[in-house]
Amino acid sequence: MKKQILYILKNGYPRAISGESICKALGVSRTSIWKHIQALRKDGYEIVAQPNVGYRLVTVPDFLYPEEVTYNLTTEFLGRTVYYYKEVNSTNQIAKDLALQGAADGSLVVAETQSAGRGRLSRGWFSPYGKGLWCSVILYPKINPVEVPPITMLASVAIAQAIREVVGIKAGIKWPNDICLKGKKVCGILTEMGAEMERVRYLVLGIGLNVNIEAEDLPSPLKEVATSLKIESGQPVNRLHLLQVTLKELEKLYFVWLEEGFAPILIQWKKLCVHLPGLVRLSNLKESWEGWTEDIDLSGALLLRLSTGEIRRFITGEISLTTGYGQAGCLPYGPVPREVT
């Protein structure tokens, strides 16, 4: 009932809607309408009651409520079911639990903050209250586990495009899962799955996007490596609009991937990549290599040419950009890592 009243007020905005017309539309009493209006106010909606005129919606709170996410959402299935939390340990963990319980395809788990947000390699993720997009999407693609890696790169393209559309900033991508602005990380993507030997049971695509974080909010270890859309644009960003556009772009590319494969998406990814070609250091838990990024193949793997001339294929790892020789000796030619244009 509360959701229906909100939609009536939204559709009438900026006009006032009489209590009588709301009662007739929903078949309830004026007392019931008043109670739900009070509940909406408690949720942060500013609603003015004008005698002999009706109720008028003035402002909407900066929360990612399900009714806000789904209102005017243009996707077919992505984000149509929303699980909203003020605080969770990790949206990915909640999403995995929901997937095992049979949550709908395209379900969105979104939180205002995470107490134990995670990045790659189980690293913590800084998730201050109400200042970012901390969310996860549940998907059930009919694919084999070996086909999963490109979904992370697909998501990075979708997010970079959404940032450009909403904020007007040209974001770049660093393999395999980072979105960067001026060399600093603004977004990370964590893909997890439940699978059997020959089929994926579910995919959970986690997104951590720094939106309205201030420079002074960042902990000291992050100040040199992380940024936010507000820091780079100088203006606050509407999180709801950014989330809706991200879901739209993500769904569009997801359909392309399922119908045409990764090739057309990889073309877009390469245009946004900040180190292709470029000199990089690639590390995993045990070793590190320095070399020249030759290409990304259709499986999403990085092809790295070492100083010996050998080209090695990596399906995972972490890249740091470099502009000169390292301990192993990088290749002495080619441009330095670039900015997206």
Secondary structure, 3 states (H helix, E strand, C coil): CHHHHHHHHHHHCCCCECHHHHHHHHCCCHHHHHHHHHHHHHCCCEEEEECCCEEEEEECCCCCCHHHHHCCCCCCCCCCCEEEEEEECCHHHHHHHHHHCCCCCCCEEEEEEECCCECHHHCECCCCCCCEEEEEEEECCCCCHHHCCHHHHHHHHHHHHHHHHHHCCCCEEECCCEEEECCEEEEEEEEEEEECCCCEEEEEEEEEEECCCCHHHCCHHHCCCECCHHHHHCCCCCHHHHHHHHHHHHHHHHHHHHHHCCHHHHHHHHHHECCCCCEEEEECCCCEEEEEEEEECCCCCEEEEECCCCEEEECCCEEEECCCCCCCCCCCCCCCCCCCC
